[in-house]
Amino acid sequence: MWVEYKPEDPSVSGDGGRWQFDPARVLGAHAEMIERRFGSTWEQFSVAVMRGSIKARRILLWYFRMLAHPGYRLEDLPEFYTGELVVSFDVSELTAMRGDAERAEWDTAEEREGVLMAIDKQLAEAIGEEEERLAAVAGAGREVDEGEGKAPSPSDESSTG
């Protein structure tokens, strides 16, 4: 998953940045700190980031800042507009998240179904984007004959007589 912070006014909201976040590659001590600040399990935190929880995404931004600046506190994070922090996923990540969401314990069946529906929606969008990207790459690498797609002109035909 990619996390991108693009502040409208860096003098107010701090410097931007772009980071790749893999929930399986976070040190246990850091995951525990995140769980304490988020108030729930690591799995639920990961799903909350995907679902758009601003609390989860704010904590994730703090995590990246804390990695770059040890001792950085959540309270040190500047105020920012929600649209300045964007999280995006690829198909494999969304598929894994769906599996995590299916295995996670939820308070209600409605909550679980809501999470699965949100993941399925993003998964469909990611599949469409991936297909478009693959088609663009395939088209860009293909050499095109100048005459391709044109009907032959009468002068191109050889006559037999």
C-alpha positions in Angstrom: 0.0 0.0 0.0 1.2 3.5 -0.8 0.6 6.3 1.6 1.1 9.8 0.2 0.9 13.0 2.2 0.5 16.1 0.0 0.0 19.2 2.2 -1.6 22.1 0.5 0.6 24.5 2.6 3.7 22.8 3.9 4.5 25.8 6.0 1.4 25.0 8.1 1.0 21.2 7.7 4.6 20.1 7.4 6.5 18.4 4.6 4.9 15.8 2.4 6.1 12.4 1.5 5.3 9.1 0.0 5.8 5.8 1.7 5.2 2.1 1.0 3.4 0.4 4.0 3.4 -3.3 4.4 1.6 -4.3 7.6 3.6 -7.6 7.7 6.9 -5.6 7.8 6.3 -3.5 10.9 8.4 -4.3 14.0 6.3 -5.8 16.8 7.2 -3.0 19.2 6.0 -0.4 16.7 2.8 -2.4 16.0 2.1 -2.4 19.7 2.5 1.3 19.9 0.1 1.7 17.0 -2.4 -0.6 18.6 -2.3 1.4 21.9 -2.9 4.7 20.1 -5.5 3.2 17.8 -7.3 1.3 20.6 -7.8 -1.9 18.7 -5.9 -4.9 17.2 -3.3 -4.7 14.5 -5.6 -6.5 12.0 -8.4 -4.0 12.7 -6.0 -1.1 12.4 -4.9 -2.3 8.9 -8.5 -2.7 7.8 -9.4 0.7 9.2 -6.6 2.3 7.2 -8.1 0.7 4.1 -11.6 1.7 5.0 -10.5 5.4 5.3 -10.5 5.8 9.0 -8.9 9.2 9.5 -7.8 8.2 13.0 -6.0 5.1 11.6 -4.5 7.1 8.7 -3.4 9.9 11.0 -1.6 7.3 13.2 0.0 5.8 10.1 1.3 9.2 9.1 2.7 9.6 12.6 4.4 6.2 12.3 6.2 7.3 9.2 7.3 10.5 10.7 8.4 8.7 13.9 10.6 6.4 11.8 12.3 9.4 10.3 12.5 11.4 13.5 12.8 9.1 16.6 10.9 10.7 19.5 8.3 12.2 17.3 5.0 12.2 19.1 1.5 11.8 17.8 0.7 15.2 19.4 3.5 16.7 17.2 1.6 15.8 14.0 0.3 19.0 12.4 -3.3 19.5 11.5 -4.1 18.6 7.9 -7.0 18.3 5.6 -8.3 14.7 5.1 -7.7 14.9 1.3 -4.0 15.7 1.8 -3.4 12.1 3.0 -4.1 9.5 0.3 -3.8 5.7 0.6 -3.8 3.4 -2.4 -3.7 -0.4 -2.8 -3.0 -2.9 -5.5 -5.0 -6.1 -6.2 -2.9 -8.4 -4.2 -3.0 -6.2 -1.1 -6.7 -5.8 -1.3 -7.1 -9.6 -1.7 -5.0 -10.2 1.4 -7.0 -7.5 3.3 -10.2 -9.2 2.4 -8.9 -12.5 3.9 -7.8 -10.7 7.1 -11.2 -9.0 7.3 -13.0 -12.4 6.9 -10.9 -13.9 9.7 -11.1 -10.9 12.1 -13.6 -10.8 15.0 -16.3 -8.1 14.5 -18.8 -6.8 17.0 -21.7 -7.3 14.6 -22.3 -9.1 11.3 -23.3 -5.8 9.8 -19.9 -4.3 10.6 -18.2 -7.3 9.0 -20.3 -7.1 5.9 -19.7 -3.4 5.6 -15.9 -3.9 5.7 -16.1 -6.7 3.1 -18.3 -4.6 0.8 -15.8 -1.7 1.1 -12.9 -4.0 0.3 -14.8 -5.5 -2.6 -15.6 -2.1 -4.1 -11.9 -1.0 -3.9 -10.9 -4.4 -5.3 -13.1 -4.0 -8.3 -11.6 -0.5 -8.9 -8.1 -1.8 -8.5 -8.7 -4.7 -11.0 -10.0 -2.2 -13.5 -7.0 0.2 -13.0 -4.6 -2.7 -13.3 -6.2 -3.9 -16.5 -6.0 -0.4 -17.9 -2.3 -0.1 -16.9 -1.5 -3.5 -18.5 -3.3 -2.6 -21.7 -1.4 0.7 -21.9 1.9 -1.0 -21.3 1.1 -3.7 -23.9 0.1 -1.0 -26.4 3.1 1.2 -25.8 5.6 -1.6 -26.5 4.0 -2.7 -29.7 5.4 -1.5 -33.0 2.8 -0.4 -35.4 3.0 -0.9 -39.2 2.2 2.4 -40.9 -0.3 0.6 -43.1 -2.0 -1.3 -40.2 -5.7 -0.8 -40.0 -6.0 0.8 -43.5 -7.7 -0.6 -46.5 -5.3 -1.3 -49.4 -5.3 1.4 -52.0 -5.8 0.4 -55.7 -2.2 1.3 -56.5 -1.0 -1.2 -53.8 -2.7 -4.1 -55.6 -0.7 -5.9 -58.2 -2.5 -6.5 -61.4 -2.4 -9.7 -63.3 -3.0 -9.4 -66.8 
